[in-house]
Amino acid sequence: MDIRSEKLKSLYPNAYFGILKVKNFNPKNSEGFNKVKQSEIEKISPAFENYLRADFVKSEPINYYVKFFKKLKKLM
């Protein structure tokens, strides 16, 4: 799928898309990864004390992802 297509830009003009590709990674055997992960969780946890998923999926840019993947699921 070409996420740079004009159709996608017209459907979701304010959405940002990104791709991360990782090979040969096993987080269960990576002590360094687990330390970084835990550190990041501790940093962002206070910002999400009152987190409600229903409100989150309605906010930008997440609402574009939700809408896109719902359409994609219907096509499969």
PDB file with SEQRES, HELIX, SHEET and CRYST1 records, atoms N, CA, C and O in Angstrom:
SEQRES   1 A   76  MET ASP ILE ARG SER GLU LYS LEU LYS SER LEU TYR PRO          
SEQRES   2 A   76  ASN ALA TYR PHE GLY ILE LEU LYS VAL LYS ASN PHE ASN          
SEQRES   3 A   76  PRO LYS ASN SER GLU GLY PHE ASN LYS VAL LYS GLN SER          
SEQRES   4 A   76  GLU ILE GLU LYS ILE SER PRO ALA PHE GLU ASN TYR LEU          
SEQRES   5 A   76  ARG ALA ASP PHE VAL LYS SER GLU PRO ILE ASN TYR TYR          
SEQRES   6 A   76  VAL LYS PHE PHE LYS LYS LEU LYS LYS LEU MET                  
HELIX    1 AA1 GLU A    6  LEU A   11  1                                   6    
HELIX    2 AA2 PRO A   27  ASN A   29  5                                   3    
HELIX    3 AA3 GLU A   31  ILE A   44  1                                  14    
HELIX    4 AA4 SER A   45  PHE A   48  5                                   4    
HELIX    5 AA5 ARG A   53  PHE A   56  1                                   4    
HELIX    6 AA6 ILE A   62  LEU A   75  1                                  14    
CRYST1    1.000    1.000    1.000  90.00  90.00  90.00 P 1           1          
ATOM      1  N   MET A   1       0.853  -1.179   0.000  1.00  0.00           N  
ATOM      2  CA  MET A   1       0.000   0.000   0.000  1.00  0.00           C  
ATOM      3  C   MET A   1       0.894   1.235   0.000  1.00  0.00           C  
ATOM      4  O   MET A   1       1.834   1.330   0.788  1.00  0.00           O  
ATOM      5  N   ASP A   2       0.600   2.161  -0.871  1.00  0.00           N  
ATOM      6  CA  ASP A   2       1.355   3.406  -0.931  1.00  0.00           C  
ATOM      7  C   ASP A   2       0.630   4.447  -0.095  1.00  0.00           C  
ATOM      8  O   ASP A   2      -0.406   4.972  -0.504  1.00  0.00           O  
ATOM      9  N   ILE A   3       1.180   4.744   1.082  1.00  0.00           N  
ATOM     10  CA  ILE A   3       0.505   5.674   1.994  1.00  0.00           C  
ATOM     11  C   ILE A   3       0.645   7.119   1.553  1.00  0.00           C  
ATOM     12  O   ILE A   3       0.084   8.017   2.180  1.00  0.00           O  
ATOM     13  N   ARG A   4       1.389   7.354   0.479  1.00  0.00           N  
ATOM     14  CA  ARG A   4       1.559   8.710  -0.017  1.00  0.00           C  
ATOM     15  C   ARG A   4       0.568   9.035  -1.116  1.00  0.00           C  
ATOM     16  O   ARG A   4       0.664  10.094  -1.736  1.00  0.00           O  
ATOM     17  N   SER A   5      -0.377   8.153  -1.369  1.00  0.00           N  
ATOM     18  CA  SER A   5      -1.303   8.346  -2.484  1.00  0.00           C  
ATOM     19  C   SER A   5      -2.181   9.577  -2.275  1.00  0.00           C  
ATOM     20  O   SER A   5      -2.467   9.981  -1.148  1.00  0.00           O  
ATOM     21  N   GLU A   6      -2.588  10.142  -3.371  1.00  0.00           N  
ATOM     22  CA  GLU A   6      -3.445  11.331  -3.325  1.00  0.00           C  
ATOM     23  C   GLU A   6      -4.804  11.015  -2.697  1.00  0.00           C  
ATOM     24  O   GLU A   6      -5.381  11.855  -2.006  1.00  0.00           O  
ATOM     25  N   LYS A   7      -5.314   9.806  -2.937  1.00  0.00           N  
ATOM     26  CA  LYS A   7      -6.607   9.428  -2.364  1.00  0.00           C  
ATOM     27  C   LYS A   7      -6.529   9.426  -0.835  1.00  0.00           C  
ATOM     28  O   LYS A   7      -7.430   9.926  -0.162  1.00  0.00           O  
ATOM     29  N   LEU A   8      -5.459   8.869  -0.301  1.00  0.00           N  
ATOM     30  CA  LEU A   8      -5.295   8.834   1.151  1.00  0.00           C  
ATOM     31  C   LEU A   8      -5.163  10.246   1.707  1.00  0.00           C  
ATOM     32  O   LEU A   8      -5.730  10.559   2.754  1.00  0.00           O  
ATOM     33  N   LYS A   9      -4.423  11.092   1.015  1.00  0.00           N  
ATOM     34  CA  LYS A   9      -4.272  12.483   1.457  1.00  0.00           C  
ATOM     35  C   LYS A   9      -5.605  13.212   1.442  1.00  0.00           C  
ATOM     36  O   LYS A   9      -5.876  14.040   2.312  1.00  0.00           O  
ATOM     37  N   SER A  10      -6.447  12.903   0.443  1.00  0.00           N  
ATOM     38  CA  SER A  10      -7.747  13.573   0.388  1.00  0.00           C  
ATOM     39  C   SER A  10      -8.701  13.059   1.461  1.00  0.00           C  
ATOM     40  O   SER A  10      -9.511  13.822   1.987  1.00  0.00           O  
ATOM     41  N   LEU A  11      -8.610  11.762   1.790  1.00  0.00           N  
ATOM     42  CA  LEU A  11      -9.476  11.189   2.824  1.00  0.00           C  
ATOM     43  C   LEU A  11      -9.079  11.650   4.226  1.00  0.00           C  
ATOM     44  O   LEU A  11      -9.935  11.908   5.072  1.00  0.00           O  
ATOM     45  N   TYR A  12      -7.763  11.751   4.461  1.00  0.00           N  
ATOM     46  CA  TYR A  12      -7.246  12.077   5.794  1.00  0.00           C  
ATOM     47  C   TYR A  12      -6.213  13.194   5.678  1.00  0.00           C  
ATOM     48  O   TYR A  12      -5.018  12.946   5.842  1.00  0.00           O  
ATOM     49  N   PRO A  13      -6.652  14.419   5.399  1.00  0.00           N  
ATOM     50  CA  PRO A  13      -5.713  15.508   5.120  1.00  0.00           C  
ATOM     51  C   PRO A  13      -4.798  15.888   6.286  1.00  0.00           C  
ATOM     52  O   PRO A  13      -3.694  16.382   6.054  1.00  0.00           O  
ATOM     53  N   ASN A  14      -5.220  15.675   7.509  1.00  0.00           N  
ATOM     54  CA  ASN A  14      -4.407  16.070   8.666  1.00  0.00           C  
ATOM     55  C   ASN A  14      -3.718  14.907   9.353  1.00  0.00           C  
ATOM     56  O   ASN A  14      -3.127  15.078  10.419  1.00  0.00           O  
ATOM     57  N   ALA A  15      -3.785  13.728   8.758  1.00  0.00           N  
ATOM     58  CA  ALA A  15      -3.211  12.533   9.386  1.00  0.00           C  
ATOM     59  C   ALA A  15      -1.730  12.397   9.039  1.00  0.00           C  
ATOM     60  O   ALA A  15      -1.293  12.758   7.946  1.00  0.00           O  
ATOM     61  N   TYR A  16      -0.975  11.869   9.996  1.00  0.00           N  
ATOM     62  CA  TYR A  16       0.433  11.566   9.794  1.00  0.00           C  
ATOM     63  C   TYR A  16       0.605  10.059   9.871  1.00  0.00           C  
ATOM     64  O   TYR A  16      -0.001   9.409  10.722  1.00  0.00           O  
ATOM     65  N   PHE A  17       1.409   9.508   9.008  1.00  0.00           N  
ATOM     66  CA  PHE A  17       1.639   8.077   8.994  1.00  0.00           C  
ATOM     67  C   PHE A  17       3.127   7.816   9.132  1.00  0.00           C  
ATOM     68  O   PHE A  17       3.952   8.577   8.627  1.00  0.00           O  
ATOM     69  N   GLY A  18       3.455   6.761   9.804  1.00  0.00           N  
ATOM     70  CA  GLY A  18       4.850   6.378   9.935  1.00  0.00           C  
ATOM     71  C   GLY A  18       4.989   4.869   9.932  1.00  0.00           C  
ATOM     72  O   GLY A  18       4.064   4.134  10.279  1.00  0.00           O  
ATOM     73  N   ILE A  19       6.168   4.431   9.533  1.00  0.00           N  
ATOM     74  CA  ILE A  19       6.446   3.001   9.490  1.00  0.00           C  
ATOM     75  C   ILE A  19       7.768   2.745  10.193  1.00  0.00           C  
ATOM     76  O   ILE A  19       8.743   3.464   9.976  1.00  0.00           O  
ATOM     77  N   LEU A  20       7.798   1.732  11.024  1.00  0.00           N  
ATOM     78  CA  LEU A  20       9.021   1.300  11.689  1.00  0.00           C  
ATOM     79  C   LEU A  20       9.196  -0.173  11.380  1.00  0.00           C  
ATOM     80  O   LEU A  20       8.321  -0.989  11.667  1.00  0.00           O  
ATOM     81  N   LYS A  21      10.333  -0.505  10.794  1.00  0.00           N  
ATOM     82  CA  LYS A  21      10.609  -1.897  10.439  1.00  0.00           C  
ATOM     83  C   LYS A  21      11.819  -2.353  11.251  1.00  0.00           C  
ATOM     84  O   LYS A  21      12.887  -1.743  11.197  1.00  0.00           O  
ATOM     85  N   VAL A  22      11.632  -3.430  11.999  1.00  0.00           N  
ATOM     86  CA  VAL A  22      12.698  -3.969  12.840  1.00  0.00           C  
ATOM     87  C   VAL A  22      12.859  -5.446  12.510  1.00  0.00           C  
ATOM     88  O   VAL A  22      11.875  -6.178  12.407  1.00  0.00           O  
ATOM     89  N   LYS A  23      14.111  -5.880  12.343  1.00  0.00           N  
ATOM     90  CA  LYS A  23      14.383  -7.283  12.044  1.00  0.00           C  
ATOM     91  C   LYS A  23      15.174  -7.912  13.184  1.00  0.00           C  
ATOM     92  O   LYS A  23      15.970  -7.254  13.854  1.00  0.00           O  
ATOM     93  N   ASN A  24      14.933  -9.200  13.382  1.00  0.00           N  
ATOM     94  CA  ASN A  24      15.704 -10.004  14.347  1.00  0.00           C  
ATOM     95  C   ASN A  24      15.737  -9.391  15.749  1.00  0.00           C  
ATOM     96  O   ASN A  24      16.797  -9.300  16.368  1.00  0.00           O  
ATOM     97  N   PHE A  25      14.597  -8.983  16.234  1.00  0.00           N  
ATOM     98  CA  PHE A  25      14.512  -8.378  17.561  1.00  0.00           C  
ATOM     99  C   PHE A  25      13.621  -9.225  18.443  1.00  0.00           C  
ATOM    100  O   PHE A  25      12.492  -9.545  18.071  1.00  0.00           O  
ATOM    101  N   ASN A  26      14.122  -9.589  19.608  1.00  0.00           N  
ATOM    102  CA  ASN A  26      13.357 -10.365  20.569  1.00  0.00           C  
ATOM    103  C   ASN A  26      13.376  -9.614  21.897  1.00  0.00           C  
ATOM    104  O   ASN A  26      14.338  -9.737  22.656  1.00  0.00           O  
ATOM    105  N   PRO A  27      12.322  -8.833  22.193  1.00  0.00           N  
ATOM    106  CA  PRO A  27      12.324  -8.017  23.405  1.00  0.00           C  
ATOM    107  C   PRO A  27      12.389  -8.820  24.700  1.00  0.00           C  
ATOM    108  O   PRO A  27      12.791  -8.283  25.731  1.00  0.00           O  
ATOM    109  N   LYS A  28      12.007 -10.079  24.670  1.00  0.00           N  
ATOM    110  CA  LYS A  28      12.049 -10.897  25.887  1.00  0.00           C  
ATOM    111  C   LYS A  28      13.479 -11.174  26.324  1.00  0.00           C  
ATOM    112  O   LYS A  28      13.739 -11.401  27.505  1.00  0.00           O  
ATOM    113  N   ASN A  29      14.399 -11.155  25.379  1.00  0.00           N  
ATOM    114  CA  ASN A  29      15.798 -11.442  25.688  1.00  0.00           C  
ATOM    115  C   ASN A  29      16.658 -10.188  25.684  1.00  0.00           C  
ATOM    116  O   ASN A  29      17.883 -10.286  25.604  1.00  0.00           O  
ATOM    117  N   SER A  30      16.053  -9.027  25.768  1.00  0.00           N  
ATOM    118  CA  SER A  30      16.799  -7.782  25.690  1.00  0.00           C  
ATOM    119  C   SER A  30      16.639  -6.976  26.973  1.00  0.00           C  
ATOM    120  O   SER A  30      15.659  -6.251  27.146  1.00  0.00           O  
ATOM    121  N   GLU A  31      17.611  -7.109  27.870  1.00  0.00           N  
ATOM    122  CA  GLU A  31      17.559  -6.389  29.146  1.00  0.00           C  
ATOM    123  C   GLU A  31      17.606  -4.875  28.918  1.00  0.00           C  
ATOM    124  O   GLU A  31      16.909  -4.120  29.596  1.00  0.00           O  
ATOM    125  N   GLY A  32      18.425  -4.439  27.967  1.00  0.00           N  
ATOM    126  CA  GLY A  32      18.526  -3.012  27.661  1.00  0.00           C  
ATOM    127  C   GLY A  32      17.205  -2.437  27.181  1.00  0.00           C  
ATOM    128  O   GLY A  32      16.797  -1.355  27.603  1.00  0.00           O  
ATOM    129  N   PHE A  33      16.543  -3.167  26.298  1.00  0.00           N  
ATOM    130  CA  PHE A  33      15.244  -2.720  25.797  1.00  0.00           C  
ATOM    131  C   PHE A  33      14.240  -2.602  26.934  1.00  0.00           C  
ATOM    132  O   PHE A  33      13.508  -1.616  27.019  1.00  0.00           O  
ATOM    133  N   ASN A  34      14.204  -3.594  27.797  1.00  0.00           N  
ATOM    134  CA  ASN A  34      13.246  -3.584  28.909  1.00  0.00           C  
ATOM    135  C   ASN A  34      13.492  -2.419  29.857  1.00  0.00           C  
ATOM    136  O   ASN A  34      12.538  -1.861  30.399  1.00  0.00           O  
ATOM    137  N   LYS A  35      14.747  -2.038  30.070  1.00  0.00           N  
ATOM    138  CA  LYS A  35      15.059  -0.879  30.925  1.00  0.00           C  
ATOM    139  C   LYS A  35      14.559   0.413  30.286  1.00  0.00           C  
ATOM    140  O   LYS A  35      13.951   1.254  30.949  1.00  0.00           O  
ATOM    141  N   VAL A  36      14.822   0.557  28.993  1.00  0.00           N  
ATOM    142  CA  VAL A  36      14.361   1.756  28.282  1.00  0.00           C  
ATOM    143  C   VAL A  36      12.840   1.807  28.263  1.00  0.00           C  
ATOM    144  O   VAL A  36      12.252   2.867  28.482  1.00  0.00           O  
ATOM    145  N   LYS A  37      12.203   0.683  28.006  1.00  0.00           N  
ATOM    146  CA  LYS A  37      10.737   0.614  27.971  1.00  0.00           C  
ATOM    147  C   LYS A  37      10.143   1.038  29.315  1.00  0.00           C  
ATOM    148  O   LYS A  37       9.216   1.846  29.362  1.00  0.00           O  
ATOM    149  N   GLN A  38      10.677   0.493  30.397  1.00  0.00           N  
ATOM    150  CA  GLN A  38      10.167   0.829  31.723  1.00  0.00           C  
ATOM    151  C   GLN A  38      10.382   2.307  32.048  1.00  0.00           C  
ATOM    152  O   GLN A  38       9.517   2.951  32.640  1.00  0.00           O  
ATOM    153  N   SER A  39      11.528   2.833  31.660  1.00  0.00           N  
ATOM    154  CA  SER A  39      11.818   4.252  31.880  1.00  0.00           C  
ATOM    155  C   SER A  39      10.820   5.134  31.142  1.00  0.00           C  
ATOM    156  O   SER A  39      10.328   6.117  31.697  1.00  0.00           O  
ATOM    157  N   GLU A  40      10.524   4.789  29.903  1.00  0.00           N  
ATOM    158  CA  GLU A  40       9.571   5.574  29.117  1.00  0.00           C  
ATOM    159  C   GLU A  40       8.162   5.477  29.695  1.00  0.00           C  
ATOM    160  O   GLU A  40       7.436   6.471  29.724  1.00  0.00           O  
ATOM    161  N   ILE A  41       7.777   4.311  30.147  1.00  0.00           N  
ATOM    162  CA  ILE A  41       6.457   4.131  30.767  1.00  0.00           C  
ATOM    163  C   ILE A  41       6.342   5.012  32.006  1.00  0.00           C  
ATOM    164  O   ILE A  41       5.310   5.646  32.223  1.00  0.00           O  
ATOM    165  N   GLU A  42       7.394   5.055  32.817  1.00  0.00           N  
ATOM    166  CA  GLU A  42       7.382   5.886  34.025  1.00  0.00           C  
ATOM    167  C   GLU A  42       7.303   7.374  33.682  1.00  0.00           C  
ATOM    168  O   GLU A  42       6.693   8.144  34.424  1.00  0.00           O  
ATOM    169  N   LYS A  43       7.907   7.785  32.574  1.00  0.00           N  
ATOM    170  CA  LYS A  43       7.865   9.192  32.169  1.00  0.00           C  
ATOM    171  C   LYS A  43       6.472   9.609  31.700  1.00  0.00           C  
ATOM    172  O   LYS A  43       6.005  10.699  32.032  1.00  0.00           O  
ATOM    173  N   ILE A  44       5.811   8.750  30.933  1.00  0.00           N  
ATOM    174  CA  ILE A  44       4.536   9.164  30.345  1.00  0.00           C  
ATOM    175  C   ILE A  44       3.313   8.805  31.195  1.00  0.00           C  
ATOM    176  O   ILE A  44       2.234   9.352  30.971  1.00  0.00           O  
ATOM    177  N   SER A  45       3.460   7.916  32.146  1.00  0.00           N  
ATOM    178  CA  SER A  45       2.312   7.495  32.964  1.00  0.00           C  
ATOM    179  C   SER A  45       1.568   8.648  33.632  1.00  0.00           C  
ATOM    180  O   SER A  45       0.337   8.649  33.622  1.00  0.00           O  
ATOM    181  N   PRO A  46       2.263   9.633  34.214  1.00  0.00           N  
ATOM    182  CA  PRO A  46       1.518  10.732  34.857  1.00  0.00           C  
ATOM    183  C   PRO A  46       0.619  11.505  33.889  1.00  0.00           C  
ATOM    184  O   PRO A  46      -0.416  12.035  34.294  1.00  0.00           O  
ATOM    185  N   ALA A  47       0.997  11.569  32.648  1.00  0.00           N  
ATOM    186  CA  ALA A  47       0.188  12.301  31.668  1.00  0.00           C  
ATOM    187  C   ALA A  47      -1.099  11.571  31.312  1.00  0.00           C  
ATOM    188  O   ALA A  47      -2.002  12.167  30.724  1.00  0.00           O  
ATOM    189  N   PHE A  48      -1.200  10.291  31.658  1.00  0.00           N  
ATOM    190  CA  PHE A  48      -2.357   9.492  31.290  1.00  0.00           C  
ATOM    191  C   PHE A  48      -3.109   8.939  32.496  1.00  0.00           C  
ATOM    192  O   PHE A  48      -3.755   7.895  32.400  1.00  0.00           O  
ATOM    193  N   GLU A  49      -3.030   9.624  33.618  1.00  0.00           N  
ATOM    194  CA  GLU A  49      -3.734   9.152  34.819  1.00  0.00           C  
ATOM    195  C   GLU A  49      -5.240   9.076  34.606  1.00  0.00           C  
ATOM    196  O   GLU A  49      -5.897   8.170  35.118  1.00  0.00           O  
ATOM    197  N   ASN A  50      -5.781  10.011  33.863  1.00  0.00           N  
ATOM    198  CA  ASN A  50      -7.227  10.061  33.632  1.00  0.00           C  
ATOM    199  C   ASN A  50      -7.586   9.594  32.220  1.00  0.00           C  
ATOM    200  O   ASN A  50      -8.577  10.045  31.644  1.00  0.00           O  
ATOM    201  N   TYR A  51      -6.785   8.699  31.674  1.00  0.00           N  
ATOM    202  CA  TYR A  51      -6.951   8.212  30.305  1.00  0.00           C  
ATOM    203  C   TYR A  51      -8.255   7.451  30.135  1.00  0.00           C  
ATOM    204  O   TYR A  51      -8.580   6.554  30.912  1.00  0.00           O  
ATOM    205  N   LEU A  52      -8.990   7.829  29.103  1.00  0.00           N  
ATOM    206  CA  LEU A  52     -10.196   7.104  28.702  1.00  0.00           C  
ATOM    207  C   LEU A  52     -10.061   6.772  27.221  1.00  0.00           C  
ATOM    208  O   LEU A  52      -9.963   7.673  26.389  1.00  0.00           O  
ATOM    209  N   ARG A  53     -10.057   5.496  26.892  1.00  0.00           N  
ATOM    210  CA  ARG A  53      -9.860   5.080  25.506  1.00  0.00           C  
ATOM    211  C   ARG A  53     -10.903   5.688  24.578  1.00  0.00           C  
ATOM    212  O   ARG A  53     -10.571   6.095  23.465  1.00  0.00           O  
ATOM    213  N   ALA A  54     -12.133   5.757  25.007  1.00  0.00           N  
ATOM    214  CA  ALA A  54     -13.204   6.303  24.163  1.00  0.00           C  
ATOM    215  C   ALA A  54     -12.905   7.743  23.754  1.00  0.00           C  
ATOM    216  O   ALA A  54     -13.165   8.124  22.613  1.00  0.00           O  
ATOM    217  N   ASP A  55     -12.369   8.540  24.658  1.00  0.00           N  
ATOM    218  CA  ASP A  55     -12.004   9.919  24.332  1.00  0.00           C  
ATOM    219  C   ASP A  55     -10.762   9.957  23.447  1.00  0.00           C  
ATOM    220  O   ASP A  55     -10.661  10.776  22.534  1.00  0.00           O  
ATOM    221  N   PHE A  56      -9.819   9.060  23.729  1.00  0.00           N  
ATOM    222  CA  PHE A  56      -8.557   9.032  22.983  1.00  0.00           C  
ATOM    223  C   PHE A  56      -8.787   8.728  21.508  1.00  0.00           C  
ATOM    224  O   PHE A  56      -8.195   9.387  20.653  1.00  0.00           O  
ATOM    225  N   VAL A  57      -9.628   7.750  21.185  1.00  0.00           N  
ATOM    226  CA  VAL A  57      -9.837   7.373  19.788  1.00  0.00           C  
ATOM    227  C   VAL A  57     -10.627   8.425  19.008  1.00  0.00           C  
ATOM    228  O   VAL A  57     -10.695   8.360  17.781  1.00  0.00           O  
ATOM    229  N   LYS A  58     -11.215   9.381  19.699  1.00  0.00           N  
ATOM    230  CA  LYS A  58     -11.918  10.479  19.038  1.00  0.00           C  
ATOM    231  C   LYS A  58     -11.000  11.666  18.750  1.00  0.00           C  
ATOM    232  O   LYS A  58     -11.369  12.572  18.002  1.00  0.00           O  
ATOM    233  N   SER A  59      -9.810  11.663  19.339  1.00  0.00           N  
ATOM    234  CA  SER A  59      -8.902  12.799  19.202  1.00  0.00           C  
ATOM    235  C   SER A  59      -8.029  12.666  17.949  1.00  0.00           C  
ATOM    236  O   SER A  59      -7.802  11.566  17.446  1.00  0.00           O  
ATOM    237  N   GLU A  60      -7.546  13.812  17.462  1.00  0.00           N  
ATOM    238  CA  GLU A  60      -6.625  13.807  16.321  1.00  0.00           C  
ATOM    239  C   GLU A  60      -5.222  13.492  16.807  1.00  0.00           C  
ATOM    240  O   GLU A  60      -4.877  13.915  17.910  1.00  0.00           O  
ATOM    241  N   PRO A  61      -4.416  12.801  16.083  1.00  0.00           N  
ATOM    242  CA  PRO A  61      -4.650  12.175  14.794  1.00  0.00           C  
ATOM    243  C   PRO A  61      -5.170  10.747  14.906  1.00  0.00           C  
ATOM    244  O   PRO A  61      -5.379  10.092  13.884  1.00  0.00           O  
ATOM    245  N   ILE A  62      -5.384  10.247  16.122  1.00  0.00           N  
ATOM    246  CA  ILE A  62      -5.783   8.852  16.313  1.00  0.00           C  
ATOM    247  C   ILE A  62      -7.095   8.540  15.604  1.00  0.00           C  
ATOM    248  O   ILE A  62      -7.273   7.439  15.081  1.00  0.00           O  
ATOM    249  N   ASN A  63      -8.012   9.500  15.584  1.00  0.00           N  
ATOM    250  CA  ASN A  63      -9.300   9.238  14.937  1.00  0.00           C  
ATOM    251  C   ASN A  63      -9.138   8.874  13.467  1.00  0.00           C  
ATOM    252  O   ASN A  63      -9.952   8.122  12.931  1.00  0.00           O  
ATOM    253  N   TYR A  64      -8.102   9.393  12.802  1.00  0.00           N  
ATOM    254  CA  TYR A  64      -7.860   9.039  11.403  1.00  0.00           C  
ATOM    255  C   TYR A  64      -7.411   7.588  11.274  1.00  0.00           C  
ATOM    256  O   TYR A  64      -7.838   6.883  10.360  1.00  0.00           O  
ATOM    257  N   TYR A  65      -6.559   7.145  12.178  1.00  0.00           N  
ATOM    258  CA  TYR A  65      -6.103   5.757  12.158  1.00  0.00           C  
ATOM    259  C   TYR A  65      -7.276   4.798  12.397  1.00  0.00           C  
ATOM    260  O   TYR A  65      -7.413   3.788  11.707  1.00  0.00           O  
ATOM    261  N   VAL A  66      -8.103   5.123  13.365  1.00  0.00           N  
ATOM    262  CA  VAL A  66      -9.253   4.269  13.680  1.00  0.00           C  
ATOM    263  C   VAL A  66     -10.167   4.158  12.466  1.00  0.00           C  
ATOM    264  O   VAL A  66     -10.591   3.062  12.099  1.00  0.00           O  
ATOM    265  N   LYS A  67     -10.466   5.287  11.850  1.00  0.00           N  
ATOM    266  CA  LYS A  67     -11.342   5.303  10.679  1.00  0.00           C  
ATOM    267  C   LYS A  67     -10.718   4.512   9.524  1.00  0.00           C  
ATOM    268  O   LYS A  67     -11.410   3.744   8.856  1.00  0.00           O  
ATOM    269  N   PHE A  68      -9.434   4.693   9.290  1.00  0.00           N  
ATOM    270  CA  PHE A  68      -8.741   3.993   8.214  1.00  0.00           C  
ATOM    271  C   PHE A  68      -8.763   2.490   8.418  1.00  0.00           C  
ATOM    272  O   PHE A  68      -9.090   1.747   7.491  1.00  0.00           O  
ATOM    273  N   PHE A  69      -8.422   2.026   9.615  1.00  0.00           N  
ATOM    274  CA  PHE A  69      -8.358   0.591   9.848  1.00  0.00           C  
ATOM    275  C   PHE A  69      -9.733  -0.061   9.890  1.00  0.00           C  
ATOM    276  O   PHE A  69      -9.853  -1.249   9.592  1.00  0.00           O  
ATOM    277  N   LYS A  70     -10.769   0.685  10.251  1.00  0.00           N  
ATOM    278  CA  LYS A  70     -12.125   0.145  10.165  1.00  0.00           C  
ATOM    279  C   LYS A  70     -12.488  -0.100   8.709  1.00  0.00           C  
ATOM    280  O   LYS A  70     -13.081  -1.127   8.380  1.00  0.00           O  
ATOM    281  N   LYS A  71     -12.130   0.849   7.821  1.00  0.00           N  
ATOM    282  CA  LYS A  71     -12.395   0.657   6.394  1.00  0.00           C  
ATOM    283  C   LYS A  71     -11.597  -0.519   5.856  1.00  0.00           C  
ATOM    284  O   LYS A  71     -12.116  -1.317   5.075  1.00  0.00           O  
ATOM    285  N   LEU A  72     -10.352  -0.633   6.263  1.00  0.00           N  
ATOM    286  CA  LEU A  72      -9.489  -1.707   5.796  1.00  0.00           C  
ATOM    287  C   LEU A  72     -10.035  -3.067   6.216  1.00  0.00           C  
ATOM    288  O   LEU A  72      -9.998  -4.021   5.438  1.00  0.00           O  
ATOM    289  N   LYS A  73     -10.536  -3.157   7.431  1.00  0.00           N  
ATOM    290  CA  LYS A  73     -11.086  -4.418   7.932  1.00  0.00           C  
ATOM    291  C   LYS A  73     -12.303  -4.834   7.096  1.00  0.00           C  
ATOM    292  O   LYS A  73     -12.504  -6.020   6.837  1.00  0.00           O  
ATOM    293  N   LYS A  74     -13.104  -3.865   6.679  1.00  0.00           N  
ATOM    294  CA  LYS A  74     -14.293  -4.177   5.873  1.00  0.00           C  
ATOM    295  C   LYS A  74     -13.910  -4.695   4.491  1.00  0.00           C  
ATOM    296  O   LYS A  74     -14.671  -5.440   3.873  1.00  0.00           O  
ATOM    297  N   LEU A  75     -12.741  -4.306   4.007  1.00  0.00           N  
ATOM    298  CA  LEU A  75     -12.290  -4.732   2.678  1.00  0.00           C  
ATOM    299  C   LEU A  75     -11.732  -6.157   2.695  1.00  0.00           C  
ATOM    300  O   LEU A  75     -11.669  -6.804   1.649  1.00  0.00           O  
ATOM    301  N   MET A  76     -11.335  -6.643   3.841  1.00  0.00           N  
ATOM    302  CA  MET A  76     -10.684  -7.960   3.916  1.00  0.00           C  
ATOM    303  C   MET A  76     -11.672  -9.066   4.034  1.00  0.00           C  
ATOM    304  O   MET A  76     -11.287 -10.233   4.107  1.00  0.00           O  
TER     305      MET A  76                                                      
END                                                                             
